[in-house]
Amino acid sequence: MTILLGIIGFHFLVMIRAKLKVYDRPPYITTFILTAIMVAYVVFMLYRMEPPVNLLH
């Protein structure tokens, strides 16, 4: 659930940043940085997550 909330939060930040134009240009660099931070967050959270329990054995 934490991963999902993080993904939604970062997407929200990217959408807000994309709406705020600077010098009439799309903010490619900041949206790329926010996307890279989101990917790093998801990878970090996936490594912290407990492995699923195997119910077959």
Sequence and secondary structure as in RCSB ss.txt:
>XXXX:A:sequence
MTILLGIIGFHFLVMIRAKLKVYDRPPYITTFILTAIMVAYVVFMLYRMEPPVNLLH
>XXXX:A:secstr
 HHHHHHHHHHHHHHHHHHS BTTB  HHHHHHHHHHHHHHHHHHHHHS     TT 
